[in-house]
Amino acid sequence: MWTTSYSVLLPRFLPYTVDFHDLPTPARRPSPPPRLTTTGRRDSITDLQEKKASLFPAPTPPRTPSATADHEEFFSQLQPSAATHFPKPHDPRSLVRSDSHVPEWGGGLFFNQPRSRADPAPPDTILEYAKAQERAKAAKNRRTQRSPKGRQSRDHCRDDRPWGSEWTVEPAIQGNGGLANAVRAAVDAGTMGDIFWVGLIGFPTDSLDGTTKDEIHEKLESEYDALTVYVSDSDLDGHYVHYCKTILWPVFHYQIPDHPKSKAYEDHSWVYYVHLNQAFADKIVKSYKRGDIIWIHDYHLLLVPAMIRKKLPDAQIGFFLHTAFPSSEVFRCLAVRKELLEGMLGANLVAFQTREYAHHFLQTCSRLLIVEATEDGVQLDYHFVNVMSLPIGIDPKALSVAREEQEVLSWIKVMQERYHGKRLIVARDKLDHVRGVRQKLLAFELFLNKYPEYRDKVVMIQVATSTTENSELAATVSEIVTRIDAVHSTLAHQPLVFLRQDIAFSQYLALLSVADVLMITSLREGMNLTCHEFVFCQDGKASDKKHGPVILSEFTGSAAVFDGNELAVNPWDYQKCAEAIKVALDMDEIEKERRYSKLRDVVVRRTGEHWCTNLTNNLAKVHDEHYRRDTMSIPRLSIAQLSEKYKRANKRLFILDYEGTLASYGSVTNIILTSPQRVIDALGDILANEKNIVYVMSGRTPEELELIFSRLPNIGLIAENGCFVREFGGTDEWISFADYEKSKMWKESVKGILQYYVERVEGSWVEERHCSLIFHYEKADEYEAANRQAGDCANHINDACQNQRVRAIPTKNTVCIEPIDWDKGTAATHIFNNMRKELAPDFLMVAGNDRDDEVIFRWANDMSTNGTISDVTTVSVGNRNTVAMATLTQGTTGKHIYFR
């Protein structure tokens, strides 16, 4: 437990793990010096069973022996191990790979670690599920009968070896390497203070005894500022394999898990997801100290912010999503969509990689939760959640040091010799359904067919780290690789080098340094830091290659950051991808340098350290703002102080909201009948003093307000939330800010949309005002269904009418469609600017109760801040969060304020 204020970081996995030495460990080959292989070319992959048609058919020449094995041996001189995976093996605090592409966790590929004791995954089809459940139940009963009392029976897949006598802390293979590098860079730069990591240890822990778990926990806490979260193997496996990877990951990357072999039909995995999220939340709550900053990272922990908020209502909580966030149309397919959104909204600040993802989140909240979403965030019943975008970056300083290692320089020299005179296109991707490896290879095949003059000049080196769960994709990719090799390879040249395993970090940096082009064709990706590292390695310091272009999928977050200086492609458009390869290879040096200078500026400016610092500063800012806006922090209106300001003023301006502040909500007729006489009398008393100017503001039409205040002819009126103003002093003339013809045009288009929803929501109706339309469904027969339709309605109108300067705002029981350009704040600005100098007030009081009053509160507060008006009081009626200076929690039934 920490005793001072920390930045507490919650990734899924800690940046540290444990390697056990008390059992035989996997063989770890030493790193030999790089050398040119002299292995001869071997027989090609077995003949194709059937001829596959190329995108651009070409005559198939006699097949020549494949050089795949030769290239694989060249790159596999450094076998995958901890010694080759990390720049500095066995140093847990050093630079790590931004994207490790590790296929499985807890498999012992690099370290000696226990295997999972969790039950096997559900069968591939729902038809087999019931049978499998019956078989599992029967097998469990048999084991129970055979096992001696008190002893746990062994499962065929369980690991019952003793663990724990000797172990060391190592850098973690799994987890978010980009996050770890960014945080370490910020700490080294002094822009972040003390930090504490909270996360999983990186392998299943049911095989460990309590003593070993405690020893690991204590060592990581005392020496590495990390708290280990222990969960059962079943929770760990169910959370990640069954829910995150099977359901959340595909949906967040626009791939609805409705494939016949998808296991998404089995909703038991949601329970594991909740269990693991609760374990993280409980760990934080137990160790929290006032002043700690809590940062929760990525889609594995979407529920944690709300879980912590429930126990720590005043905590400073931020959430950052490293992956993409899908559109509302995709996200709504999730069965627990509301729970996930509400979990994220437990944070003070929710941040995304790009504006597009932030917009999708705001739109989804508005549509599914029926809440008001502004450009800055989401307005909930009693608090506001800020939303922003801030892309993560790399650590240029640490990467620069790694590039200067002798092993990297040696590999650069060797690769330059091996591929002398060739144009290299490089890529490193995980072989899954979202990285676009298949699309890239098809585009490259098309390029070779369409531009045969490049066949002997170009080599694509594709590092594809394989995953066991994508056997069908791997088979499809192998067919494409075989076809390219059969058609385009010769005895002297092979245009495609396809590596089915990862390469050493030193080889990776060398490859980025000697490449001519980088090609990324992800179908959807939050942020691809490989292209950032490529740009940084293309400065020409260590290689004769420099300023290489980046061919980048437009569906990656990095494409939004690079601002058009990359060669953006649609991975599904093979023609354009093939043309982009030719453009990149033919680009002249001046154009390459122009693009590169702008790309490098982005990379060295938007670094990981910059990302960490700005996230922390923004969270502190919004947390402070939330604290000040919370009704618990805002003082009650002091009648004594207000009276003192009133008495010393020479000229006073009152702007008071009517419905909900001076009177209850209701129809115009009911307001006239039930409007308290004391309100009219109080307003009449204020108006009797010649020093006072009074305006009443409302969402009602001008005609309705004239009826309500017919007994107060001198009062100023603001109608339809700022679209109309009748100035103070007895005039009958109304000033209209909105253009009548433009209002007529947008209302005609919106009415058609509203009619669609009126027909689908029984009991709903549309109220038309001069400058706004209101969709009412408070009397709908099926309220829940109406609520969903209301969210869709607001989303539909906002998408269709964004160029017409109108917006649809979902509120309780209604959707209000109103102009963007006019509000109570603009009306107040007009009133103040048109006052004669001798009438300029030195006292201002603004009172309101609803979300549309916040804009005029801000205007009045600014008048106080800049000294335009000496005495300003803004009052919010009720218990909602607000920017007002004071509150009156009892509203229209509360105490009276008498001004004499």
C-alpha positions, 0 to 999 in steps of 0.5 A: 500500500502506498502512502503518498499520492501516486499516478495509479495505472491499470493496464490488463497486464503488468509490465513485469512477469516472473520466470521460474527457475526451479524446473527445466526451462525452455531452451534459450539460444544465445544470440550469434553474430549475424552472418550471411547464410549460404544455404542453398534454395530448397524444394518449393512448397507442394504443388497447388492442388488446384490452380487459383486465379490471380487478380490479374491473370498471368501465364504461369511459368515453370515453377522454380525452387522456392527461397522461402526456407533460405530466407527463414533460415536467414532471419531465424538465426536468432530464435524467439526468446527473451534474449532476442525479444527485448532490447535489454533482456532481463531488465524489466525497466527497459524499452519494450516492443510497442506491439509484442504480437505474442500469440498466447499468454501463459504458454511458456514460449519465453519463460518457464511459467504454469499453464492454465487450469481452466476448463476447455473452451466451449465447442465451436457450434451451439448444437454441440454445446448441450452435449458437451455440458452433459459430458463435462458434468458426467466426467466431473462426477466420475472424477469426484467418485474416484478421488480420495476425500479432500484431494483435488482430482487431476484434469488432463490439461492441468499443471500440478507441478510444484512452482515457486522455489526460485524465480526472477522478475522479468519484463513482460511479454504480454501487455501494452508495450506502447503504454509501458514505453510512454510512462517510462519516458514521462517518468524519465523526463520528470513530467510524471511523478511517482507511479504505481502499476496495478495488473495481472502477472501475465500467466495463470496462477492457480498452480501457485501456492499462497506463499509464492503468491505473497512473495511475488506480490511483496517483491513487485510492490516493494521493488517495482511499484506494482500491485499484482491482481490475482484471479482464478484461472477460470476468470482469467481464461473466461475474461480474455479468451471467451469474452474479450477476444471472442466478443469485444475485440471483434466488435471494436474492430467492426467484425460482428461475431456472427460466424457459424463457428463463433463462440459468442453464442455462449454468454457465460463469459460475461460473468468472467469479465465482470469478475475480473473487472471487480477484482481490479476495482477491489484492489484499487479501493483497498489501496487508494489514498486521497489525491491518487490519480487513477488511470484505467487502460483499454477494453479489458477493463471497461467496467472498472471506472464505475466500480471504483466510482461507486466506492470512491465518489471523489476519486480522480479517474481517467479511462483511455481506450487504446483500440478503435471505438466502433460506430453506434450501429456496431456497438449496439449489437453487444448484449451488455451495451449499456453496462459497458457504456455506464462502466466507462462513464464512471471516469471523469475523463474518457479519452480515445486515440482519434476524434473519430473514435471519440465522436463514435462514443459520444454518439453511442452514449446519446443513442443508447443511454438517451443523454445529451452529448456535446463536443466536450463530453456527456451530460448525465443526471448529476455530473458531466463526463469529459471526452477527448482524443489524444493519440499515443506516441513512441519514445524517440530517445530510448529508440535512438539508443536502441538503434545504436546497439552494435547488434542492430548496426551489424544486422543493418550491414548484413541486410544491405549486403543481402538485398543490395540493389533491391527495393524493400517493402517491409511489414510486421503484423499479427496474422489475424482478421483485423491486420489486413495481411491477406489484403496486403498480399493480394494487393502485392500480387496485383502489383506484380501482375500489373507492373511486371517490370518491378518483379526482379527489383522489389522484395516484400518482407512480411513478418506475420506472427501467427496465432493458433486460433486463425487456422483458416486465415493462415491457410488462405494466406499460405495459398496466396504466398504459394501462388505468388512464389509459383508465378513470380519467383525465379532461380535468382529472385524471390519477390515475397519473403513471408516469415511465419514467426517473429524476428529479433528486436535487433532485426526489426530495427535493422529492417526498418532502417534498410527498407524503402517502403513500409506497408500497413493495411489494417482493416481497423486499428486504434494506433499503429506505432510500427509506422511511427518507429519506421519514420523515426528509423528512416533518418538515414543515420545508420543506412543509405536508405532514408525518407521512405514513404508510408503506405497506410490504411485509412482505417488506422488511428495513425492515418488521422495523426499523419494528416495526409502525408502518408499514402493512405489506402483502403485495404479493400481496394486492391487496385489503389493499394497496388498503385500506391506501391508503384507511387511509393517506389517511383516517388522522387527524393524531393517529394519523399523528403517533403512528406518525411519531414512532416511525418517526422515532425508528428512522430517527435512531437506527439511522443509517448511522454507528450501523451502521458503529460497531456492526459494527466494534465487534462484529467487534473483540469476536468476533475477540478472542474467537476469538483467545482461544478458538483452541488456538494462543492457549490455554496448555497446562495447567501441571501445576506451577501446578495442583499448587500450587493443589491443595495450598493448597486447603481444599476441592476440586471436580472435574467431569470428562467421561468419554467422550473425556476419561477414556476413548475413545468406544464402546458401554457394554460396550466402555468397561467392557472397555477403560476404563483401570485407571489412570483408575479408580485415579486417581479412587479416589486423588482420592476417598481425600482427604476434601477432594475432591469428584468428579463425572463427567459423560457423555451416557450414561444413569444405568444405564450410568454406574452400571455403569461406576463401580460400583467407586467408590460415592462418586463423583458422576455427571451423566448425559445431559448434565445431565438427571440428577445422582447427588450425591456421597457414596454415595447411590443416588438420582438427581435428574431435572431433566426432566419425564417426561411432557413428555419422553414427549410430545416424544419421541413426536412426534420419533420419527415424524419420525426414523422417516421418515428411518430408512426413507430411510437404509439402515443408520441407527437411533435410540437412545433415552435417558431425555431424548434421542434420537440418530439414528445413521447411521455405518454407512449404506450411502451416507454422502453421501446419509445426511449430506444426510438428517441435515441435513434431519432436524435442520432438520425437527425444529428447525422442528417442535418449537421450542415443545417446548423441544428442539433437534436438533444435527447432529454427526459421524455422528449427530443428537442431539435433547435438551432446551434447558433442561438441560445440564451447566452447569445440573447444575453450578449445582445441585451448587454451590448445594446444597453445605453452606457448610462444603463450599463449594470454593475449588478447582474443576477442570473437564475436557472435550473436546466441544461440550457441555462448553463450557457448563460451561466458561463456568459455571466461568470465571464462578465465577472471574471473579466471585470465587465460587471463588478457584482455577478451572481449565478444561481442554479435551482435544484441539485444538478451539477452546474457552473453557477456560483451558488445553488438553491436546492429547493427550487420553486418551493424554496425560500423567497428572496425579497429585494427592497 
